Structure formats: structure tokens, C-alpha cells
Amino acid sequence: MSPATHVRVLVLDGAGSLLLARRRDPLSAHEVWEPPGGAIDSGERAADAAGRELREETGIVAAIDPDRSLQLHREYHWKGERRSRDERIFLVRVARAEVRGAMDATEAATFVEWRWLTEDQVRLLGEDVYPAEPHAMARALAG
């Protein structure tokens, strides 16, 4: 697998719910549920990018353990383009918090809503969720 170019952060609260965003592609209107994340900037470490993206998208500040992550390959369509990339997935545990992101207007427009979801609620979404089975991945990362 190639070095990761993007990161995602599974944000788990004390009740076992994960924070996921419902995002809508501005061209196709396809929706996907996914954790906070984004691109790793040039010269940036993956864990630092994860912390930055978490803060920018949600306002949550948390320490990211650089030694506890998984890497996934992701292929999907967004804004009329086929995208293929490797993403590094991290886990953080936090007290449930209100989401207060600081994204630019263009990026913020793709976010429909943020929700804290239990494993059963994720199963019932009946929509595209990335990564698949995020609670199982969080358990794997927790050790």
C-alpha cells in the first residue's frame, strides 16, 4: 500500500457512539456518512493532520496517538471525479461535544449534518458509510 495521503478520525464518546458527518456531493447529490478527516499537507505527519482536520471540521481538540492507526484504500466518486487514495484511520475518545467547525464556506456546504451514532444506528442508516463498520474498526484500534 502507498503512503497515506489523507486521514480520518474515529471520534468515540463514553457511551460508545461515533461522530459521523453526512456529506452531500455538490454535483451528484450522493450522500455518504464519514468521520472527520482530509488531506495530509506537504511535510505534515499523518497524526498531526488528523488532529488538525478534527479541529477544523468539528472544533474538537484531542491528542492523536501516532502509533495506533490503520490504513485503508478508498475508491469513490466526488465532484464528478473518480478518486483513489490511501487513508490513515485514527481513534480518539472524547466527552460528547457539540460540533463547531471552522471550515471555509465551500467545504462546509458539503456537510449536511453531524451526528453521534451508536453501532445499531449506523446499521440502520441504510446509506453509504465509510469506513464500513466504523465501530468494529474503532474496537480494533482500541486494542
C-alpha positions as CSV (number, residue, x, y, z in Angstrom):
1,M,0.0,0.0,0.0
2,S,1.2,3.5,-0.8
3,P,1.8,6.1,1.9
4,A,-1.4,7.7,3.1
5,T,-2.4,11.0,1.5
6,H,-5.5,11.5,3.7
7,V,-6.6,10.9,7.3
8,R,-9.8,10.1,9.1
9,V,-10.5,10.3,12.8
10,L,-13.0,7.9,14.5
11,V,-14.3,10.0,17.4
12,L,-15.8,7.8,20.1
13,D,-17.7,9.1,23.2
14,G,-18.0,7.5,26.6
15,A,-21.3,5.9,25.6
16,G,-19.8,4.1,22.5
17,S,-21.2,6.5,19.9
18,L,-19.2,7.7,17.0
19,L,-19.3,11.1,15.5
20,L,-20.1,10.9,11.7
21,A,-20.9,13.6,9.1
22,R,-23.5,13.2,6.4
23,R,-21.9,14.8,3.4
24,R,-23.5,15.5,0.0
25,D,-21.6,15.6,-3.2
26,P,-22.4,19.0,-4.7
27,L,-22.6,17.6,-8.3
28,S,-24.3,14.2,-7.9
29,A,-26.1,14.8,-4.6
30,H,-24.9,11.4,-3.5
31,E,-24.6,11.2,0.3
32,V,-22.1,9.4,2.5
33,W,-21.6,9.2,6.2
34,E,-17.9,9.5,7.3
35,P,-15.8,10.6,10.2
36,P,-13.9,13.9,10.2
37,G,-10.7,13.9,8.0
38,G,-9.0,15.3,5.0
39,A,-5.7,15.7,3.2
40,I,-2.2,15.5,4.8
41,D,-0.4,18.7,3.9
42,S,3.1,18.6,2.5
43,G,5.6,17.8,5.2
44,E,2.9,17.1,7.8
45,R,2.8,13.9,9.8
46,A,-0.4,11.8,9.5
47,A,-1.2,12.1,13.2
48,D,-0.8,15.9,13.1
49,A,-3.0,16.1,10.0
50,A,-5.6,14.1,11.9
51,G,-5.6,16.5,14.8
52,R,-5.8,19.5,12.5
53,E,-8.7,18.1,10.4
54,L,-10.6,17.1,13.6
55,R,-10.2,20.6,15.0
56,E,-11.0,22.4,11.7
57,E,-14.1,20.3,10.9
58,T,-15.6,19.8,14.4
59,G,-13.8,22.2,16.8
60,I,-12.8,19.2,18.9
61,V,-9.2,19.3,20.2
62,A,-7.8,15.9,21.1
63,A,-4.4,14.2,21.2
64,I,-3.9,11.8,18.3
65,D,-1.7,8.7,19.1
66,P,0.6,8.3,16.0
67,D,1.3,4.7,16.9
68,R,-2.3,3.5,16.8
69,S,-3.8,3.6,13.3
70,L,-5.0,1.5,10.4
71,Q,-4.7,2.3,6.7
72,L,-7.4,1.7,4.1
73,H,-7.5,2.1,0.4
74,R,-10.6,4.1,-0.8
75,E,-12.1,4.5,-4.2
76,Y,-15.1,6.6,-4.8
77,H,-16.6,9.4,-6.9
78,W,-16.8,13.0,-5.7
79,K,-17.5,16.2,-7.6
80,G,-17.6,14.3,-10.9
81,E,-14.1,12.7,-10.4
82,R,-13.1,9.2,-9.6
83,R,-10.8,9.3,-6.6
84,S,-8.4,6.6,-5.4
85,R,-6.3,7.1,-2.3
86,D,-4.9,5.6,0.9
87,E,-6.3,6.9,4.2
88,R,-4.8,6.5,7.6
89,I,-7.5,6.0,10.3
90,F,-7.0,7.1,13.9
91,L,-9.2,6.8,17.0
92,V,-9.8,9.4,19.8
93,R,-12.0,9.1,22.8
94,V,-13.7,12.3,23.9
95,A,-16.6,13.5,26.0
96,R,-19.6,14.1,23.7
97,A,-19.2,17.6,22.3
98,E,-21.1,20.0,20.1
99,V,-19.6,20.3,16.7
100,R,-18.3,23.8,15.9
101,G,-16.1,23.6,12.8
102,A,-14.1,26.3,11.2
103,M,-14.2,25.3,7.5
104,D,-14.3,27.5,4.5
105,A,-17.8,28.0,3.0
106,T,-17.2,25.7,0.0
107,E,-16.2,22.8,2.2
108,A,-18.8,23.5,4.8
109,A,-21.5,23.4,2.1
110,T,-21.0,19.7,1.6
111,F,-21.7,18.9,5.2
112,V,-25.4,18.2,5.7
113,E,-25.2,17.3,9.4
114,W,-23.1,15.8,12.2
115,R,-24.5,13.0,14.4
116,W,-23.3,10.9,17.3
117,L,-24.4,7.4,16.3
118,T,-24.4,4.0,18.1
119,E,-23.4,0.9,16.2
120,D,-27.1,-0.1,15.8
121,Q,-27.9,3.4,14.5
122,V,-25.1,3.1,11.9
123,R,-26.5,-0.2,10.7
124,L,-30.0,1.3,10.3
125,L,-28.8,4.2,8.2
126,G,-29.2,2.2,5.0
127,E,-26.9,4.6,3.3
128,D,-23.2,4.7,2.3
129,V,-21.0,4.7,5.3
130,Y,-17.2,5.0,5.2
131,P,-15.3,3.2,6.6
132,A,-17.7,0.2,6.5
133,E,-18.5,-0.9,10.1
134,P,-16.7,2.0,11.8
135,H,-17.5,0.8,15.3
136,A,-15.7,-2.5,14.6
137,M,-12.7,-0.5,13.3
138,A,-12.8,1.6,16.5
139,R,-12.7,-1.6,18.6
140,A,-9.7,-2.9,16.5
141,L,-7.9,0.4,17.1
142,A,-8.7,0.4,20.8
143,G,-7.0,-2.9,21.2
